[in-house]
Amino acid sequence: MEPKAETSHKLVFEKEGVYLHTNAKRSNQDTTIPGFIRIVERGGEPALEWSALEDEGRNAAAVFYTKKDGEGGVEDTNFDPGYEPDWAVISTVKRDRVREHPPVKETSQWSFSLPLSELYSLRRSRFSLGRNFLVFTSRGGHPLPPLHFHRGGTRELLRALQRYIILAPSPVDGRLFLAYPHDSGALSQSFDELHLFDDGSSDLVSRFIQDPYATTFGGFSKVTNFFRGALRPPDSPFHPRGPQDHHGPPSADEEPGFELITCGVELGPKPDVTRGQPLDKWDEFLDPEGRVKDPQRIKELVFRGGITPSLRKDVWKFLLGFYPWNSTVKEREDILRMKTDEYFRMKVQWKSVSEEQEMRNSLLRGYRSLIERDVSRTDRHNTFFSGNDNPGLTLLNDVLMTYCMFNFDLGYVQGMSDLLAPLLFVTQNEVESFWCLTGFMEMVHQNFEESQEAMKQQLLQLSLLMKALDPELLDYLDSQDSGSLCFCFRWLLIWFKREFSFEDILSLWEVLWTRLPCENFHLLMAASILESQRGEFIGSDHDFNTILKHINELTMKLDLQTVLRGAEANYLQLAYCKELPVKVQEVIGLYVPPSPDDETSPESESHETQQLLSQSQAAATETSQSSNRAAAAARPRPTYP
């Protein structure tokens, strides 16, 4: 098809930072092509177009990383940030340039133009390394290359598409949306075929199009999966939020089944929280045979104040499951002997692989390459890992390689070296650090799975918390394409390892390992950090780019004790709320859905949470919060491993 030289065109929508991934080889720098997505009217016919950045006459890359240089930041395309950009927080993104809007030029094998009348469907993907991507399919059944929105913008694109077409969820796949013209006859026929409504009136579809949320919940009973994706809250791509609706439900990116928080939750004031002294005695908690007499008390003390450095090596092995709490000294000697034998049997497996064998084992070869690369740049500022030919680096390499033998399905994923380094530093022992790593990975292994479903779930849960704790801040972030909170990805992936100093991380992780007051305390920490930046964001002229930059520059500037106090205050503030939505209760462990074979839901309070609440109540002044506290105490208990 030859483009017309003088065809008039009208640019309706444009978004930069939309990448086309040509294959999955992460080592190839040419596999991601930056470009623009546009909706353009040509001769009155709207079309969806994507063109590569190079086709626009731009030679510079769209994404840069920033290296700090004195007071300012200098953009350097050759700067290695020390980690792969697929899960890192982007330091800065090139600001918008003056754009020209020439007709489509077929100068790239990847560029495309699809009339919207020929669009059959689009699929909103699951998170791909912390980002969304869309797949469009033509009516001829040919899918276009997946488009990855590195800088957000899927919501705005879908809103723009709604000017020309109707997007209705597939009855069999909640992530697949079928495209229909605004002539609603085809859509009405689809509704009739599915028998979704008892009322078959002819104006049903037009009412649905005008107000899908109110129409569907206003008396039509047969709502099925066909509408799950379309029945979005007012700020969704399918129903843009009005200017007066500032307290609408969460983002459209939330999974079906997430409870709609339709208004700001009425929370009381944040309670004052004080931190305690670190655990500095150990022997007095042991009985004559060496059993820990009161594990719960140990966890409470660790949560409240951490552990004295001299005791970390002993206590960490209990927190991470290397030793059972009720084991005797003799039993622990047997466990250590058994675990040592098991470790070296696994280590021999990879040590005995010859170079010739490894040449035929691409998976093992790939793990070794990734580990060697990451070990060479993990915590090199720490004396335990600094310098060349450092034995600490050799231990780091060997433990990670042995973990590949222990869990070959997962193998090695970038970020695991960050988790191991503090363990090795504290234990100063290859075998003990390995088994502590396996215990740590039991808590976070889902973070490293290729599907990234656990990371997506945590970002959604964090969004729920923010909607309850500070809906105004979340609305602001959402207005700047940051409502997905994707800039928190690194925080959650490796538990803030790169946000705090090495010594602070030792204190933080031992607090998180107690799993008090709930398993998602790290999400409450993330909410605490976001709330601490409220004054920086609200009322500012920040956009998506500068929000990313600001969040990334918080590294090493956060005060750990302040963040921990804020996180616990967030938990208590939510726990005291009498009408906290069930989904928020689930996130913070105050409600556990009953199992199918258990007719009675758990009603008793856990000892851990009860202690935390009672401690806070004793320290707080008597106010009108007393009724809220009573309601919190009556809630079903959280569960802990």
C-alpha positions as CSV (number, residue, x, y, z in Angstrom):
1,M,0.0,0.0,0.0
2,E,1.5,3.3,-1.1
3,P,1.0,6.2,1.2
4,K,-0.6,9.3,-0.3
5,A,1.7,12.2,-0.4
6,E,-0.7,14.9,0.7
7,T,-3.4,13.0,2.6
8,S,-4.7,15.2,5.4
9,H,-4.4,13.7,8.8
10,K,-5.4,14.6,12.3
11,L,-3.4,13.4,15.3
12,V,-5.8,12.3,18.0
13,F,-3.5,10.6,20.5
14,E,0.2,10.1,20.9
15,K,2.3,8.3,23.5
16,E,6.1,8.1,23.6
17,G,8.0,5.3,25.4
18,V,6.1,2.4,23.9
19,Y,8.5,-0.4,23.2
20,L,8.4,-3.3,20.8
21,H,10.2,-6.4,22.1
22,T,11.4,-8.4,19.1
23,N,12.5,-11.5,21.1
24,A,13.4,-12.7,24.6
25,K,17.2,-12.6,24.4
26,R,17.9,-10.2,27.2
27,S,21.5,-9.9,26.3
28,N,20.8,-8.4,22.9
29,Q,20.5,-4.7,23.1
30,D,18.5,-4.6,19.8
31,T,15.6,-6.6,21.1
32,T,13.7,-3.6,22.5
33,I,12.7,-0.9,20.0
34,P,11.5,2.4,21.4
35,G,8.7,4.2,19.6
36,F,5.4,6.1,19.5
37,I,1.8,4.8,19.6
38,R,-0.7,7.1,17.9
39,I,-4.3,7.3,16.9
40,V,-4.5,9.3,13.6
41,E,-7.5,10.2,11.5
42,R,-6.6,10.1,7.8
43,G,-9.4,11.2,5.5
44,G,-11.8,10.7,8.4
45,E,-10.7,7.1,9.0
46,P,-9.1,6.5,12.4
47,A,-6.2,4.2,12.6
48,L,-3.9,2.9,15.2
49,E,-0.2,3.4,14.3
50,W,3.1,2.5,15.9
51,S,6.5,3.7,14.5
52,A,10.0,3.3,15.8
53,L,11.8,6.3,17.3
54,E,14.4,6.1,14.6
55,D,11.7,6.6,12.0
56,E,10.8,9.9,13.6
57,G,14.2,11.3,12.8
58,R,15.4,10.9,16.4
59,N,18.7,9.3,16.9
60,A,18.9,9.4,20.7
61,A,17.6,6.6,23.0
62,A,14.3,7.3,24.8
63,V,15.4,6.0,28.2
64,F,18.5,7.1,30.1
65,Y,20.0,6.3,33.4
66,T,21.3,9.1,35.6
67,K,24.7,9.1,37.3
68,K,25.0,11.6,40.1
69,D,27.8,14.1,39.6
70,G,28.1,16.5,42.5
71,E,24.9,18.4,43.0
72,G,23.4,17.7,39.6
73,G,22.6,14.7,37.5
74,V,24.4,14.1,34.2
75,E,22.7,11.9,31.6
76,D,25.1,9.2,30.4
77,T,23.9,6.6,27.9
78,N,27.0,4.5,28.8
79,F,26.4,4.5,32.5
80,D,25.9,1.0,34.0
81,P,23.4,1.4,36.9
82,G,24.6,-1.9,38.5
83,Y,21.5,-3.9,37.7
84,E,19.4,-4.8,34.8
85,P,16.8,-2.2,33.8
86,D,14.1,-4.8,33.5
87,W,13.3,-4.6,37.3
88,A,15.2,-1.5,38.3
89,V,13.6,1.9,39.0
90,I,14.3,4.1,36.0
91,S,16.4,7.0,37.1
92,T,15.2,9.5,34.6
93,V,13.5,9.6,31.2
94,K,14.2,12.0,28.5
95,R,11.7,14.9,28.6
96,D,9.2,15.4,25.8
97,R,10.6,17.0,22.7
98,V,9.0,19.1,20.0
99,R,7.2,16.5,17.9
100,E,6.3,16.5,14.3
101,H,3.5,14.3,13.0
102,P,4.3,13.2,9.5
103,P,2.2,10.6,7.7
104,V,3.2,7.0,8.4
105,K,6.4,6.0,6.6
106,E,7.1,2.3,6.1
107,T,10.8,2.7,6.8
108,S,10.9,0.0,9.5
109,Q,10.0,-3.6,9.3
110,W,8.2,-3.2,12.6
111,S,6.1,-0.1,12.0
112,F,2.4,-0.7,11.4
113,S,-0.9,1.1,10.8
114,L,-4.2,-0.6,11.5
115,P,-7.6,1.1,10.7
116,L,-9.7,0.8,13.8
117,S,-12.5,-0.7,11.7
118,E,-10.2,-3.6,11.2
119,L,-9.4,-4.1,14.9
120,Y,-10.9,-7.3,16.2
121,S,-9.5,-7.5,19.8
122,L,-6.9,-6.3,22.3
123,R,-5.4,-8.2,25.2
124,R,-4.2,-6.5,28.3
125,S,-1.4,-8.6,29.5
126,R,-0.3,-9.7,32.9
127,F,2.6,-7.7,34.3
128,S,5.7,-8.3,32.3
129,L,8.7,-7.4,34.6
130,G,6.6,-4.8,36.3
131,R,5.1,-3.2,33.1
132,N,1.9,-3.6,31.1
133,F,1.7,-4.5,27.5
134,L,-1.1,-4.7,24.9
135,V,-1.5,-7.1,22.0
136,F,-3.8,-6.0,19.2
137,T,-5.4,-8.5,16.7
138,S,-6.8,-7.6,13.3
139,R,-10.1,-9.0,12.0
140,G,-8.0,-11.2,9.7
141,G,-6.8,-13.0,12.9
142,H,-3.2,-11.6,12.7
143,P,-1.8,-10.4,16.0
144,L,0.4,-7.3,15.9
145,P,3.7,-7.2,17.8
146,P,3.1,-6.8,21.6
147,L,3.5,-3.2,22.7
148,H,5.2,-2.6,26.0
149,F,4.3,0.6,27.8
150,H,7.5,1.3,29.8
151,R,6.2,4.7,30.9
152,G,2.5,4.0,31.4
153,G,-0.2,5.2,29.2
154,T,-2.4,2.2,28.5
155,R,-5.3,3.8,30.3
156,E,-5.1,6.9,28.2
157,L,-4.8,4.9,25.0
158,L,-8.0,2.9,25.8
159,R,-9.9,6.1,26.6
160,A,-8.9,7.5,23.3
161,L,-9.9,4.3,21.5
162,Q,-13.4,4.6,23.2
163,R,-14.1,7.6,21.0
164,Y,-14.3,5.3,18.0
165,I,-15.0,1.8,19.2
166,I,-16.6,-0.1,22.0
167,L,-14.4,-2.5,24.0
168,A,-16.3,-5.4,25.5
169,P,-14.7,-8.1,27.6
170,S,-14.6,-11.6,26.2
171,P,-17.0,-14.1,27.9
172,V,-14.2,-16.6,28.3
173,D,-11.1,-14.4,29.1
174,G,-11.3,-11.4,31.4
175,R,-8.2,-9.8,29.8
176,L,-9.4,-10.0,26.3
177,F,-11.5,-7.2,24.9
178,L,-13.5,-7.4,21.7
179,A,-13.8,-4.3,19.5
180,Y,-17.2,-3.2,18.2
181,P,-18.2,-0.1,16.2
182,H,-20.3,2.5,18.0
183,D,-23.2,1.1,16.0
184,S,-24.2,-1.1,18.9
185,G,-26.1,-3.7,16.9
186,A,-23.3,-6.2,16.9
187,L,-22.8,-5.7,20.7
188,S,-26.6,-6.1,21.3
189,Q,-26.5,-9.4,19.4
190,S,-23.6,-10.6,21.5
191,F,-25.5,-9.7,24.7
192,D,-28.6,-11.5,23.5
193,E,-26.7,-14.6,22.6
194,L,-25.2,-14.8,26.1
195,H,-28.6,-14.2,27.8
196,L,-26.9,-11.9,30.3
197,F,-30.1,-10.0,31.1
198,D,-33.7,-10.9,31.9
199,D,-34.6,-7.6,30.3
200,G,-34.2,-7.8,26.5
201,S,-35.2,-4.2,25.8
202,S,-33.7,-2.6,22.8
203,D,-32.3,0.3,24.7
204,L,-30.2,-1.9,27.1
205,V,-27.0,-1.5,25.2
206,S,-27.2,2.2,24.9
207,R,-27.9,2.5,28.6
208,F,-24.9,0.2,29.2
209,I,-22.7,2.3,27.0
210,Q,-23.8,5.6,28.7
211,D,-23.4,4.2,32.3
212,P,-22.2,0.6,32.5
213,Y,-21.5,0.7,36.2
214,A,-25.0,2.0,37.3
215,T,-26.9,0.1,34.6
216,T,-25.5,-3.3,35.5
217,F,-25.8,-3.0,39.2
218,G,-29.2,-1.3,38.9
219,G,-31.4,-4.4,38.7
220,F,-29.9,-6.8,36.0
221,S,-29.1,-10.0,37.7
222,K,-27.3,-12.2,35.2
223,V,-23.9,-10.5,35.2
224,T,-21.2,-13.0,34.2
225,N,-17.6,-12.9,33.3
226,F,-18.5,-11.1,30.1
227,F,-18.8,-7.9,32.2
228,R,-16.1,-8.5,34.8
229,G,-13.5,-6.4,32.9
230,A,-16.0,-3.9,31.7
231,L,-17.7,-3.1,35.0
232,R,-14.9,-0.8,36.0
233,P,-15.0,2.0,38.5
234,P,-15.4,5.6,37.2
235,D,-11.7,6.2,36.8
236,S,-11.2,3.2,34.6
237,P,-10.4,3.3,30.8
238,F,-14.0,2.4,30.1
239,H,-15.6,5.1,32.2
240,P,-13.5,8.2,32.6
241,R,-13.9,9.8,36.1
242,G,-15.8,13.0,36.3
243,P,-14.2,16.1,37.9
244,Q,-16.3,15.8,41.1
245,D,-15.5,12.1,41.6
246,H,-12.4,12.2,43.7
247,H,-13.0,9.2,45.9
248,G,-13.7,6.6,43.3
249,P,-12.7,2.9,43.4
250,P,-9.3,1.6,42.6
251,S,-7.6,1.4,39.2
252,A,-8.9,-0.7,36.4
253,D,-5.7,-2.7,36.5
254,E,-7.0,-4.5,39.6
255,E,-7.9,-8.1,39.4
256,P,-11.5,-9.2,39.3
257,G,-12.5,-10.0,42.8
258,F,-10.8,-7.1,44.5
259,E,-13.3,-5.3,46.7
260,L,-14.3,-1.8,45.4
261,I,-13.4,0.9,48.0
262,T,-15.9,3.4,46.8
263,C,-15.1,6.1,49.3
264,G,-12.4,7.2,51.6
265,V,-12.2,4.9,54.6
266,E,-12.9,6.7,57.8
267,L,-9.7,6.3,59.8
268,G,-8.9,7.7,63.1
269,P,-5.6,9.6,63.8
270,K,-2.4,7.6,63.5
271,P,-1.4,6.4,66.9
272,D,2.0,7.3,68.3
273,V,4.5,4.4,68.0
274,T,7.8,3.9,69.8
275,R,10.5,1.5,69.0
276,G,12.3,-0.5,71.6
277,Q,15.8,-1.6,72.4
278,P,17.4,-4.5,70.5
279,L,17.4,-8.0,71.8
280,D,20.7,-8.2,73.8
281,K,20.2,-11.4,75.9
282,W,19.9,-14.9,74.5
283,D,20.9,-17.5,77.1
284,E,18.2,-16.5,79.5
285,F,15.6,-17.5,76.9
286,L,17.0,-21.1,76.7
287,D,16.0,-24.0,78.9
288,P,18.7,-26.3,80.4
289,E,18.7,-28.4,77.2
290,G,19.0,-25.4,74.9
291,R,15.3,-25.1,73.7
292,V,14.0,-21.6,73.2
293,K,11.4,-21.2,76.0
294,D,9.3,-18.4,74.5
295,P,9.8,-18.0,70.7
296,Q,6.9,-15.6,70.6
297,R,8.5,-13.3,73.1
298,I,11.7,-13.4,71.1
299,K,9.9,-12.4,67.9
300,E,8.1,-9.6,69.6
301,L,11.4,-8.2,71.0
302,V,13.0,-8.5,67.6
303,F,10.1,-6.8,65.9
304,R,10.2,-4.0,68.4
305,G,13.9,-3.3,68.4
306,G,16.0,-5.7,66.3
307,I,18.9,-7.7,67.5
308,T,22.3,-6.8,69.0
309,P,24.9,-7.5,66.3
310,S,26.7,-10.0,68.5
311,L,23.6,-12.2,68.7
312,R,22.5,-12.0,65.1
313,K,24.4,-15.1,64.0
314,D,22.5,-17.2,66.6
315,V,19.0,-15.7,66.3
316,W,18.9,-15.4,62.5
317,K,19.2,-19.2,62.2
318,F,15.9,-19.6,64.2
319,L,14.1,-16.8,62.4
320,L,15.0,-18.3,59.0
321,G,14.1,-21.9,59.9
322,F,17.6,-23.4,59.9
323,Y,17.0,-24.5,63.5
324,P,13.5,-25.3,64.9
325,W,12.6,-23.1,67.9
326,N,12.1,-26.2,70.1
327,S,15.3,-28.0,69.2
328,T,17.9,-28.8,71.9
329,V,21.6,-28.1,71.7
330,K,22.3,-31.8,70.8
331,E,19.6,-31.8,68.1
332,R,21.1,-28.6,66.6
333,E,24.5,-30.3,66.4
334,D,22.9,-33.2,64.5
335,I,21.0,-30.8,62.2
336,L,24.2,-28.9,61.4
337,R,26.1,-32.1,60.6
338,M,23.2,-33.4,58.4
339,K,22.8,-30.0,56.6
340,T,26.5,-29.7,56.1
341,D,26.6,-33.1,54.3
342,E,23.6,-32.2,52.2
343,Y,25.1,-28.9,51.2
344,F,28.4,-30.3,50.0
345,R,26.7,-33.1,48.1
346,M,24.9,-30.5,46.1
347,K,28.0,-28.4,45.7
348,V,29.9,-31.4,44.3
349,Q,27.2,-31.8,41.6
350,W,28.0,-28.5,39.9
351,K,31.7,-28.6,40.8
352,S,32.1,-31.9,39.1
353,V,30.6,-30.8,35.8
354,S,33.3,-30.6,33.2
355,E,33.7,-27.8,30.7
356,E,32.6,-30.2,27.9
357,Q,29.5,-31.2,29.8
358,E,28.7,-27.6,30.6
359,M,28.9,-26.7,26.9
360,R,25.9,-29.0,26.4
361,N,24.0,-27.6,29.4
362,S,22.9,-24.1,28.4
363,L,20.8,-23.6,31.5
364,L,23.6,-24.3,33.9
365,R,26.0,-22.2,31.7
366,G,23.5,-19.4,31.8
367,Y,23.2,-19.5,35.6
368,R,26.9,-19.5,36.0
369,S,27.3,-16.5,33.7
370,L,24.6,-14.5,35.5
371,I,26.0,-15.3,39.0
372,E,29.6,-14.4,38.0
373,R,28.3,-11.1,36.6
374,D,26.2,-10.2,39.7
375,V,28.7,-11.4,42.3
376,S,31.3,-9.0,40.8
377,R,29.1,-6.0,41.6
378,T,27.3,-7.0,44.8
379,D,28.0,-4.9,47.9
380,R,31.6,-4.3,46.8
381,H,31.7,-1.3,49.2
382,N,31.5,-3.7,52.1
383,T,35.0,-4.9,53.2
384,F,33.7,-8.5,53.3
385,F,33.3,-8.3,49.5
386,S,35.7,-5.6,48.4
387,G,38.9,-5.9,46.4
388,N,40.0,-8.5,43.9
389,D,40.4,-12.2,44.8
390,N,38.3,-11.7,47.9
391,P,37.3,-15.1,49.5
392,G,33.9,-13.5,50.3
393,L,33.2,-13.3,46.6
394,T,34.1,-16.9,46.1
395,L,31.7,-17.9,48.9
396,L,29.0,-15.7,47.4
397,N,29.5,-17.4,44.0
398,D,29.6,-21.0,45.4
399,V,26.5,-20.6,47.6
400,L,24.5,-19.2,44.7
401,M,25.6,-22.0,42.3
402,T,24.7,-24.6,44.9
403,Y,21.3,-23.0,45.3
404,C,20.8,-23.7,41.6
405,M,21.2,-27.4,42.4
406,F,18.8,-27.1,45.4
407,N,16.1,-25.4,43.3
408,F,16.9,-26.0,39.7
409,D,13.4,-25.0,38.5
410,L,14.0,-21.5,39.8
411,G,17.8,-21.5,39.5
412,Y,19.4,-18.1,39.8
413,V,17.5,-14.9,39.2
414,Q,19.0,-11.4,39.4
415,G,18.6,-10.0,42.8
416,M,19.3,-13.2,44.7
417,S,22.9,-12.1,45.3
418,D,21.5,-9.1,47.1
419,L,19.6,-11.4,49.4
420,L,22.5,-13.6,50.2
421,A,25.2,-11.0,50.8
422,P,23.9,-9.9,54.3
423,L,23.4,-13.5,55.3
424,L,26.9,-14.4,54.4
425,F,28.3,-11.3,56.1
426,V,26.5,-12.2,59.4
427,T,27.0,-15.9,59.5
428,Q,30.6,-15.9,58.1
429,N,29.8,-19.5,57.2
430,E,29.2,-21.0,53.8
431,V,26.8,-23.8,54.9
432,E,24.8,-21.7,57.4
433,S,24.4,-18.9,54.9
434,F,23.1,-21.3,52.3
435,W,20.4,-22.7,54.5
436,C,19.5,-19.3,55.8
437,L,19.1,-18.3,52.1
438,T,16.7,-21.2,51.5
439,G,14.6,-20.1,54.5
440,F,14.6,-16.5,53.2
441,M,13.7,-17.7,49.7
442,E,10.7,-19.6,51.2
443,M,9.3,-16.1,52.1
444,V,10.1,-14.3,48.8
445,H,10.7,-17.0,46.1
446,Q,7.5,-16.0,44.3
447,N,9.0,-12.6,43.7
448,F,11.5,-14.2,41.3
449,E,9.2,-16.4,39.3
450,E,9.1,-15.6,35.6
451,S,5.3,-14.9,35.6
452,Q,5.8,-12.0,38.1
453,E,2.2,-12.8,39.3
454,A,3.3,-12.3,43.0
455,M,4.8,-8.9,42.2
456,K,1.7,-7.8,40.5
457,Q,-0.4,-9.0,43.4
458,Q,1.8,-7.1,45.9
459,L,1.5,-3.9,43.8
460,L,-2.3,-4.3,43.8
461,Q,-2.3,-4.9,47.5
462,L,-0.1,-1.8,48.1
463,S,-2.6,0.2,45.9
464,L,-5.5,-1.0,48.2
465,L,-3.6,0.1,51.3
466,M,-2.9,3.5,49.8
467,K,-6.5,3.9,48.8
468,A,-7.5,3.3,52.4
469,L,-4.6,5.3,54.0
470,D,-4.2,8.2,51.7
471,P,-6.7,8.2,48.7
472,E,-5.7,11.8,47.8
473,L,-2.1,10.8,47.3
474,L,-3.0,7.8,45.3
475,D,-5.4,9.8,43.1
476,Y,-2.6,12.3,42.5
477,L,-0.2,9.5,41.5
478,D,-2.9,8.0,39.3
479,S,-3.4,11.4,37.5
480,Q,0.3,11.3,36.6
481,D,0.3,7.8,35.1
482,S,1.9,6.5,38.3
483,G,-1.2,4.9,40.0
484,S,0.1,1.4,39.3
485,L,3.0,2.1,41.8
486,C,5.4,0.3,39.5
487,F,8.2,2.5,40.8
488,C,7.9,0.4,44.0
489,F,8.8,-2.7,42.1
490,R,12.4,-2.8,43.3
491,W,11.4,-2.1,46.9
492,L,9.2,-5.2,47.1
493,L,11.4,-7.5,44.9
494,I,14.4,-7.5,47.3
495,W,12.9,-6.0,50.4
496,F,14.4,-2.5,50.2
497,K,17.9,-3.8,49.9
498,R,19.1,-0.9,47.7
499,E,17.1,1.8,49.5
500,F,18.8,1.6,52.9
501,S,22.4,1.2,54.1
502,F,23.9,-2.2,54.6
503,E,23.7,-2.0,58.4
504,D,20.1,-0.7,58.2
505,I,19.2,-3.7,56.0
506,L,20.4,-6.1,58.7
507,S,18.0,-4.4,61.2
508,L,15.1,-4.2,58.7
509,W,15.2,-7.8,57.5
510,E,15.3,-9.3,61.0
511,V,12.2,-7.2,61.8
512,L,10.4,-8.5,58.6
513,W,11.4,-12.1,59.3
514,T,9.3,-12.1,62.5
515,R,6.3,-11.8,60.2
516,L,4.8,-9.4,62.7
517,P,2.2,-7.9,62.9
518,C,1.4,-9.4,59.5
519,E,3.1,-11.1,56.6
520,N,2.7,-8.0,54.4
521,F,4.4,-5.6,56.8
522,H,6.8,-4.8,53.9
523,L,3.8,-3.3,52.1
524,L,3.0,-1.1,55.0
525,M,6.6,0.0,54.9
526,A,6.2,1.0,51.3
527,A,3.0,2.9,52.1
528,S,4.9,4.7,54.9
529,I,7.6,5.8,52.5
530,L,5.1,7.0,50.0
531,E,3.2,8.9,52.7
532,S,6.5,10.5,53.8
533,Q,6.8,12.0,50.3
534,R,3.2,13.4,50.3
535,G,4.4,17.0,50.6
536,E,6.8,16.6,47.7
537,F,4.1,15.4,45.4
538,I,0.7,17.0,46.3
539,G,0.4,20.4,44.6
540,S,3.7,20.0,42.7
541,D,4.2,19.9,38.9
542,H,5.7,16.4,39.0
543,D,5.0,14.2,36.0
544,F,5.6,10.5,35.5
545,N,9.3,11.1,34.7
546,T,10.1,13.3,37.7
547,I,8.1,11.0,40.0
548,L,10.3,8.1,38.9
549,K,13.4,10.2,39.4
550,H,12.4,11.5,42.8
551,I,11.6,8.0,44.1
552,N,14.9,6.6,42.8
553,E,16.8,9.4,44.5
554,L,15.4,8.4,47.9
555,T,18.0,5.7,48.0
556,M,20.1,6.0,51.2
557,K,18.2,9.1,52.3
558,L,15.5,7.3,54.3
559,D,15.6,7.0,58.1
560,L,14.8,3.4,58.9
561,Q,13.3,3.9,62.4
562,T,11.0,6.6,61.1
563,V,9.8,4.3,58.3
564,L,9.2,1.4,60.7
565,R,7.3,3.6,63.1
566,G,5.1,4.9,60.2
567,A,4.5,1.3,59.0
568,E,3.4,0.1,62.4
569,A,1.2,3.2,62.8
570,N,-0.4,2.4,59.5
571,Y,-1.1,-1.1,60.7
572,L,-2.7,0.1,63.9
573,Q,-4.7,2.8,62.2
574,L,-6.2,0.3,59.9
575,A,-6.7,-2.3,62.6
576,Y,-8.7,0.3,64.7
577,C,-11.1,1.1,61.9
578,K,-14.5,-0.4,62.5
579,E,-15.6,-0.6,58.9
580,L,-12.3,-1.6,57.1
581,P,-13.1,-3.3,53.8
582,V,-12.6,-7.0,53.9
583,K,-9.9,-6.9,51.1
584,V,-7.8,-4.5,53.1
585,Q,-8.3,-6.7,56.2
586,E,-7.0,-9.6,54.1
587,V,-3.9,-7.7,53.1
588,I,-2.9,-6.9,56.7
589,G,-3.9,-10.3,58.0
590,L,-7.0,-9.3,60.0
591,Y,-9.3,-11.5,58.0
592,V,-8.7,-15.0,56.8
593,P,-11.3,-16.3,54.3
594,P,-12.8,-19.6,55.6
595,S,-11.7,-22.7,53.9
596,P,-14.3,-24.7,51.9
597,D,-14.2,-27.5,54.5
598,D,-14.4,-25.2,57.5
599,E,-17.9,-23.9,58.2
600,T,-16.7,-21.6,61.0
601,S,-14.4,-18.7,60.2
602,P,-11.5,-18.1,62.6
603,E,-12.6,-15.7,65.3
604,S,-9.8,-15.7,67.8
605,E,-7.0,-13.1,67.8
606,S,-3.5,-14.3,67.2
607,H,-1.1,-13.9,70.1
608,E,1.3,-11.8,68.0
609,T,-1.3,-9.2,66.8
610,Q,-3.0,-9.1,70.2
611,Q,0.3,-8.3,71.9
612,L,1.1,-5.5,69.4
613,L,-2.4,-4.0,69.8
614,S,-2.3,-4.2,73.6
615,Q,1.2,-2.6,73.7
616,S,0.0,0.3,71.6
617,Q,-3.2,0.7,73.6
618,A,-1.2,0.8,76.9
619,A,1.1,3.5,75.5
620,A,-1.6,5.6,73.8
621,T,-3.8,8.2,75.5
622,E,-7.4,7.3,76.1
623,T,-9.4,8.9,73.3
624,S,-12.5,8.2,71.3
625,Q,-10.5,5.5,69.6
626,S,-11.5,3.0,72.3
627,S,-14.6,1.8,70.4
628,N,-12.5,1.3,67.2
629,R,-10.0,-0.8,69.2
630,A,-12.7,-3.0,70.5
631,A,-13.9,-3.6,67.0
632,A,-10.4,-4.4,65.9
633,A,-9.9,-6.9,68.7
634,A,-13.1,-8.8,67.6
635,R,-11.7,-9.4,64.1
636,P,-10.6,-12.9,63.0
637,R,-6.9,-13.4,63.6
638,P,-4.1,-13.4,61.0
639,T,-2.1,-16.5,60.5
640,Y,1.7,-16.8,60.7
641,P,4.1,-19.5,59.5
